[in-house]
Amino acid sequence: MKTFLVANPKGGSGKTTLATNLAGYFASRGRHVVLSDMDRQESSLGWLERRPSHLPLIHALNGRSGHLSSLSADINVIDSPAGLRGDKLSDAVKAADWVIVPMQSSSFDINATQDFLEVLKEEKAVRKERTFVAMVGMRVNARTKAAINLEDYLAQSGFPVMGHLRSAQAYVHAAEAGLSLFDMSPSRVKQDIQQWSNLLQWIRAGENKGV
């Protein structure tokens, strides 16, 4: 089983958007997917409750109390809570094959994420390259000064940047309907799917290497 931890201590950074769409991508590829929700708000579990029954199945797991031992899964996508740190962060990173860090371009988000990235760099699993980390810019308008500041920060983060996802109504509709972009008409979400290409190629490259 491959485990993807979507993590950022800052609330509202886009963790649930990234986690639900990543789970939807794998399910659309015929993988056996579990979406684990560690957040008390249970936004990912709510998304799964709204998910139409005819779409590829994604299993739900309350990540605060559930155990994967009872589930036969190829892929585990973990939507982590805000404020994940300390032993809980270390345990989560140790159990993950990939850590994906979504972040927005405001100075508040950058400041809140900076210490978290330094902690990630010191995690043994990351230093030993047993767990791979990448950054994804969320709700980024490339024309703004804030986006340029985010680009500069990410370039110095020490982790690869695997794309920027724009703020689009497709994500709003998907969240409300229990869909992912990968369940929607390709012509409707073509630009947004393209923005996922670097992240998905990075994941596939890792799988091909036997991560």
ZAVO-17844 format. One record per residue (C-alpha): residue in one letter; x, y, z. Coordinates in steps of 0.001 Angstrom, whole numbers, padded with zeros to 6 digits, always signed. Example, Ala and Ser with C-alpha at 12.3 -4.5 7.8 and 13.67 -1.06 7.14 Angstrom:
A+012300-004500+007800S+013670-001060+007140
***
This chain:
M+000000+000000+000000K+001221+003489-000881T+000471+006305+001550F+000108+009980+000670L+000057+012474+003519V-001385+015886+002632A-000134+018191+005370N+000234+021824+006362P-000255+023229+009887K-002112+026239+008476G-005877+025859+008344G-007489+026647+005005S-004358+025883+003002G-006184+023566+000588K-005457+020173+002173T-008948+018764+001659T-009148+019998-001943L-005835+018319-002703A-006630+015108-000797T-010089+014533-002275N-008961+015182-005833L-005903+012966-005394A-008134+010169-004082G-010468+010737-007034Y-007567+010499-009467F-006411+007138-008132A-009964+005769-008020S-010478+006815-011656R-007382+004745-012510G-008918+001621-011002R-006916+001688-007768H-008362+000544-004437V-008364+003826-002510V-008906+004724+001127L-009365+008384+002057S-008356+008856+005701D-009622+012000+007417M-007640+013004+010521D-009336+016389+010883R-012066+016923+013491Q-014084+018865+010923E-014262+015674+008796S-014540+017622+005532S-013175+014726+003483L-015619+012285+005051G-018446+014708+004276W-017266+014855+000667L-017383+011057+000488E-020929+011018+001874R-021977+013252-001031R-020131+011151-003602P-022519+009581-006174S-022691+005801-005949H-022035+005245-009661L-018543+006784-009462P-015389+004739-008719L-015489+003671-005086I-013366+005418-002470H-013431+003934+001026A-013775+006260+003999L-011710+006021+007146N-011815+008187+010240G-008078+008699+010562R-008365+009686+014235S-009768+006312+015292G-009781+003888+012344H-007253+001218+011464L-006219+000257+007959S-005507-003328+008928S-009137-004200+008171L-009021-002688+004697S-007248-004043+001634A-006033-000869-000074D-003569+000012-002819I-003619+003708-001945N-004140+005563+001320V-004629+009335+001026I-004507+011107+004388D-006159+014495+004872S-004324+015750+007956P-005556+018331+010484A-004297+021861+010969G-001615+022076+013632L-000123+018633+012972R+003205+018657+014811G+005350+016868+017369D+005116+013095+017708K+001922+012953+015649L+003691+014632+012751S+006722+012343+013064D+004541+009239+013129A+002520+010424+010125V+005618+011257+008074K+007257+007965+009002A+004205+006066+007743A+003978+008028+004466D+005662+007344+001146W+004856+010844-000101V+004134+014082+001769I+002420+016777-000276V+002361+020277+001208P-000292+022624-000196M+000128+026308+000500Q-001371+029604-000533S+000427+032781-001436S-000434+035111+001458S+002274+036170+003898F+000261+034507+006686D+000396+031157+004889I+004084+031476+004076N+004996+032369+007668A+002846+029575+009101T+004401+026995+006781Q+008045+028003+007160D+008668+026327+010537F+006753+023259+009378L+009074+022801+006403E+012124+023091+008635V+010681+020349+010851L+010035+018171+007788K+013654+018526+006698E+014784+017139+010044E+012483+014115+009967K+014595+010977+009638A+012343+009423+006996V+012770+012523+004825R+016526+012794+005362K+016973+009106+004516E+014763+009585+001415R+012273+006989+002549T+009570+009670+002403F+009452+012173-000440V+008142+015709-000030A+006793+018153-002601M+005039+021518-002547V+001909+022583-004423G+000747+026197-004696M-002997+026486-004106R-005459+029069-005447V-002624+030854-007191N-003217+033660-009654A+000044+033878-011569R-000413+037581-012300T-000333+038760-008682K+002544+039996-006545A+001571+037434-003898A+002095+034644-006427I+005546+035982-007269N+006408+036073-003552L+005223+032476-003220E+007381+031435-006189D+010423+033024-004555Y+009710+031321-001248L+009084+027901-002759A+012304+028136-004755Q+014177+028408-001466S+012148+025817+000446G+014478+022915-000310F+011607+020812-001685P+010475+020458-005295V+007440+022427-006435M+004974+020274-008370G+002675+022851-009821H+000222+025566-008938L-003522+025007-008863R-005711+027976-009652S-008869+029027-007854A-011604+027710-010146Q-015341+027101-009908A-014728+023497-010918Y-013232+022836-007478V-016216+024458-005767H-018680+022378-007755A-016679+019210-007210A-016564+019739-003437E-020318+020318-003240A-021177+017272-005366G-018708+014737-003967L-016739+014751-007207S-013109+015121-008136L-011851+016841-011272F-011172+013359-012637D-014883+012485-012456M-015924+015510-014524S-016140+016125-018257P-012552+016532-019561S-013565+019454-021752R-014900+021283-018716V-011780+020905-016566K-009047+020691-019214Q-007004+023634-017878D-007245+022438-014290I-006279+018851-015142Q-003220+020211-016952Q-002144+021933-013743W-002032+018531-012036S+000338+017031-014592N+003640+017748-012794L+002396+016361-009487L+001005+013212-011080Q+004184+012652-013103W+006231+012978-009897I+004032+010365-008221R+004211+007986-011193A+007992+008352-011320G+008181+007384-007658E+005931+004363-008187N+008066+003246-011146K+011116+003389-008889G+009353+001149-006405V+008613+003795-003768
***
